[in-house]
Amino acid sequence: MIYTKTFDCGLQFAFRRTRSQVAYCALAIQSGTRDEPAAHSGIAHMTEHMLFKGTARRTPQQISNRLEVLGGELNAYTAKEETVLYSTVLKEDTAKAVDLLFELAYTSTFPQKELDKERCVVIDEINMYKDSPSECIFEEFERLLFDPSPLARPILGTTRSLKTIDSAALHAYVRENFRPERMCIAIVGNMTPQRAEKIALQSVARYIPADYRPAARPDRPAVPQQLPVPPRFEKEVSKKNHQINCIVGTTAYSYYDDRRMELILLANLLGGPSANSRLNQLLREKNALVYSIDASFTQFADSGSMLIYFGCEKPNLEKCLELVHAELAAVRDKALSERALRVAKRQLIGQLAVAADNGEAQALSMAKSMLVFGKIMPDEEVRRRIEAITPESLRQAACDVLAEDRLSTLIFK
């Protein structure tokens, strides 16, 4: 059973009770790369790093020690549309963990001396990322696919843009974006909902003024009846790598499109994590052309992406592309049999259940769901929506998103 609430300050709260002696906490902020000022690309990610570099009460070392001396963990990540701070502790230390998350979000000082040092760390991270073509190809594909939208921006920023960011810019970014109505605190642990809510409210009272009045949440983006035509490109980039890295993909449904469940199932069927995915069976098991091949569906507030990635030896590239396009044509042209669809549904439902049996994943998912939808879909509802997919609705999603004239290709060679 999941308990949710919106506090008077606008901050959302979600709690799920478990039997574990470990508690998981996540403070999600609806502000990421797409919310950055254009002149300060990478400031969301830099802010995430700098949250750990000192608060009004603690030094960087004291921040690190606060939970680690209790056997706990503290971490964070930045994405296109959110920044998330999260922690794992014994259930009796939940209040300390939640309070630290709020302290970082509301009282970080962003000392310039620490920023100058951390900038070098992030530039090293950028260079390390560039040395991994299997990772940076995704960033380049999204840049080409979403430009000029803010979704095209690299999460890490650039070496040049990072040099324009100072302490004052970080403070301004946080004042603008780290607001209670754009936040959710999620707790998963072995306690009553009342106890969890009290813990959250204690931190709210400590860090958010009692007279704070939240701004209205922006309206959800409208869902188009038909997907907009994306920019198309066929691009090769010389990387002088031993292996070819390739993405075939296009734009896709947003969070708010009712057809997204079909695409989740389709991505899992084509190139999900299981060895029996259709593309893995075709390119690896049958033809031994790749070590791995993946299909991913990523959703945003106003768009999404459907990408198929593989790495192969240079002589195998054309054959791999031929087989990928043939498989995409197959799911467009011929509906799955009832039996095949039933097996695909059962597999996805099982995978979601296994993934959900993880406290940290639950906390992160709950917080994200509250930010996006203002609610958390019960497991039974997720299953019902998957079961409602028909062979024709799945085929239609493939036709809508994976039409031949919508697909683009990026190759690192």
N, C-alpha and C positions, 0 to 999 in steps of 0.2 A: 504494500500500500504506500503510495506517494502522497505526501502532504505538501501543499503549496499555499503561498500567501503573498500579497503585496503590502508592504509596510507603508505608513503614511508618507514617508519621504520618497516613495516611488521605487525603492529597492525591492527586488523580488527575492523570495525565499523558497527553497525546495528541500524536502527531507525524505529520506527513505530509511526505514529501520531494517537492520540486519542482526544476525546473531554473532557476528565477528567481534573480537576484542579490539579490532583496529578500526579507526574512524578515518574517513576521507572527506576532505573539504576543498571546495573550489569556488573562487571568486572570479566570475567572468565579467568582463567589461566589453560592451558593444562598441568597440573602437579598435580598428586595425589599420592595415596599410591603406585601404581606400579612404580613410578619414584624415590622412596626413595633408598638411599644406603642400602644394605642389613643389615649393622651393626646398622642402625639407624631407625628401624621399628617404625612408628608413628611420624616421623619428619614432614611429610606434615601436619598432624592434629595439631601438636604442633606449627608449623609455623603459621597456621591460628589463633590459640589462641593468639600467641605473637604479631601478627600484631597490636593488639589493646593496646599493653602495652608500647607505646611510639614511637614517630617518631622524626626526627631531629627538628621539630617545636613544637610538642605538647606532653604533659604528657598524661597518660592514662585517667585522668579525663577530660582533654580538648578534647580528642578524643570522649569520650562519649557525652560530651555536645555540640559538634559542630553541630550536626543535631537535637539532642533531644530538645534543646531550641527553635528550629524552628518547633517543632511538628513532626519532621521526625523520621525515624528509620534507624538503621545500623545493618547489620548482615553478617554472613558468614557461609560457610560449606565446608567440605572436602569430596571428594568421591574417588573412585578407580583411576579415570583418570583426575580429575580436582579439583581445588580450586576456590571458587567463593565468591567474596565480593559483597554485594548488598545493596541498600538503597532506601528509599521511602521518598519523600519530596513534598511540594507544587511546582508547575511548576516553580515559580519564583526563587526557590532555587536550581534548577537543577545543575547549574555551581558549587555551593558549594559542592553538593553531589558527583559529578563526580570527582572534584579535590581531595576530601578526599579519595576516593577509590584509586586513583593513588598515593596519598601521603602515604597511608598505604602500598601499594605494593612496592614502590620504596625507601622510606626513613625510614622504621621501624628500630629501633636501637637494639632491642632484648637485653635489659639490663639483665645481669646475675642474679641480685637480683630478678627481676620480673620473670625470668625463673624458679628460684628455688621455688618461690611461686606457679607459674602456674603448675608446674610439679605435685604438690600435688593435685591441682584441677583436673587434667586429670586422675591421679591415682584413685581419688574418682569416676570420671566418669566411668572408667573401672570397678571398683567394683560394682557400681550401675548397670551397663550394665549386669554384670554377675548374678546379682540378678533378672534379667528379662529374664527367659528362652525363652519366645516367641520372643525375639529380638536376644539373643546371639546364638540361634540355627541356624540362617541364616549365621552368621559369621563362625561357625564351619562347616556348610555344604559347604560353599565356600572354606574354607581351604582344606577340603578333596577333593573337586571337582577339584580345580585348581592347587593344589600343583604339581610340584615345581614352577609354574609360580608366578610372583610378584602379580598377582590377588588374590593369596591365603592369602596375608598379611592382618592382622587386621588393620582397619583404625585407631583405637586408639593406636595401638602399644601394648607393654606389660610393666609391671612395671619395668622389668629388662632393656628393651631397652631404655625406657625413661630416665633412670639414666645415659645413655651414651651420651645424647644430651646436648651440651653446646651452648653458644652464638655463638661461632665460627662456629659450625656445622650448625646453622640456617642461618648465613650469607652466608656460602658456598652453602647451598641448594638453597637459593633465587638467588644468582648469577648464578647458573647453570640453574635454571628452570624458573625464572620470567623474561622471555625475551619477547620483544614486538611481535615477530613473533609467539609466543605461547599464545597470549592474544586476547581477544575481549571485547570491550566496547559496551554495548547495552543500548539504551535509548528508553523508551516508554513514550510519553507525548504530551501535546497540544502545539506544536510549529512547525515551518517549519523544513524540513530536513536540510536546510542551517544553521539554528540557532543551531540545535543539533550538527551538524558537527563542527561548530565553537567552541562550548563548549568543545567537545572532543579534538579538535586540540590545544586549549589553554592549557589543561593539558598535552598533548603530548609534547608540546614545553617546558613546565616547568620541566618535569621529565625525558625526553628521549633526549639524545644529538642529535643535528641536523645532525651530521655526522655519526650517527649509521647506520650500514649496516646489515640488517637481514640475518640470516643464512637460507639456503634453508629448506623448510618444508620437513620432512621425507615422503617417499612414503607410500601410504596406504598399509596395509597388504593385501596379496593376499587372495582371497576368495576361499576356497577349493570346488571342485565339490561335494564332499561328506563330511559330518561332521566327524571330527576325532572321533575315539572311545574313550570315556571318561573313567577314572578310575571308577570301580563299587564298591560299598560298601553297606553293610547292617550292620549298627552300632547302638547299644543301649548304652546310657550313663545314669548312675544312678544319678539323681539329687534330689531324695527324695521330688519331687513335688507332690502336690495333683493331678494336671492335667498332662496328657500326652501331650507333644508337638512333632509334627512329620512333617518332610518334605520329600516329594517324588520329585525327580528332576533329572536334567541332564544338560549337556552343550547344547548350542543352537546357533542360527545364530548371526553374528556380525552386526555392523552398516552398513557395506558395502555389505551385502548379499541381493540381490533383493527379496529373499523369506521372509524377516523379516516381511513384512506387513501381510502375512498370519498368522504368529505366534502371532503378536499383536492381531489380530482378534480372534485367537484360545484361547489365554489366557483370553481375555475378555469374550468369550463365556463360557469357563469352570468355571472361578472363578473371574470374574471382580467385580467391586464395587456394581453392582446392585443385588437386591435380587433374580432376575430371572435367575441368572447364573446357569448352569446345576449342578454343584457340590453343590451349596448352596441349590438348590431345592431338590436334592437327599439326602444329608446328614443331612441338618437341617430341612427343611420344611416337607419332607416326612417321615424321620426316626428319627428325633429329637436326633441325635447323637452328634452334635457339636453346639457351639454357633456361630462360624464363620469358614469359609474356603475360602482361597484365592489362586488364581493362578497368578503368576507374570512372566513376560519376561523382563529380564535385558540385555541390549546390551553393549558390549565393542568394542574396535577397532579391536580385533582379535578373539573374542569369544563372548559368551553370556551364560545366564542361564535361564532355564525354571523350576520354582519351584511351587509346590503345598503344602501349609502349612495348618495345622489344629491343633486345640487343642481339646482334648476329655477326658472323664472319662476313667480310666484304663480298665474297662471291655468292653468298646466299641472300643478299638483300632483295633482288628482284623477285626471287621465288617466294620469299616471306611476304612481300607486299601483295603479290598475286594471290596468295592463299588468304591473307587477311581480308582483302576486298571480296574474294569469293565467299567467305564466311559471312561477311556483312550483307552481301547480296542475298544469301540464303535465308537469313532471319528477316529480311525485308519481303522476300518473295513468297515464302511458304510459312504458314503458321505452324507452331509446334503442335504435336499431337497432344491429346488430353493426358495421356500417360506421361509423356516427357515433361509437360508443364507441371504435373502433379509432383514429379520427382524434383524438379527445380525449385518449386515452392517449399517442399519439405526440407530441402537442403538449406535454403536461405533462412527459414524459420529456425532451424537448428543452429546455424552459425550465429544468428542474432542472439539466441538464448545463451549460447556458450560465451559470447563476447560480453553479454550483460552480467554474467556471473563473476564480475570483477568490480570491486568497490570503487577503485579509482576511475575506471571507465564509466561507471554509473554516475558518479558525481560530475564528471566532465560533461557527459551527455545531458544530464538533467539541467545543468546550468545553461548550456547552449540552447536547449529546447525552450527554456523559459525566455531567453533573450529573443529568440526567433519567433516563437508562437505565443508566448505568454501562458503556456500550459505544457504539460507533459503527456504525451499520448500513452495510455495504458498498453501493456504488452498484448492484452486481448484485442485491442483496437488495431495494433500493428499487424497482428496475425490475421484479423478479419480483412484488412485491406489487401494483404498479400493473397489471401484465398480468393478475393473477388476478381483478381486478374484473370482474364480470359485469353485463349490463344490469339484472338483477333485484336484485343487491346494491346497485347505485347507486340504483335506484328506492326500495328499502327504506330506505336512509339518508335520502333525501329525505322519505319518509313519516315516519320517526322524528323527524327534527330539524325539518323545515319544515312540519309539520302546521299547518293553519290555526288551530287552537285553541291553538297554542304561540307564535304570532307576536305581537310587540308593535311599536308604532310611536311614534317620537319625532320631532316636527317643530319646527324653529326657524323662526319666520316674522316 
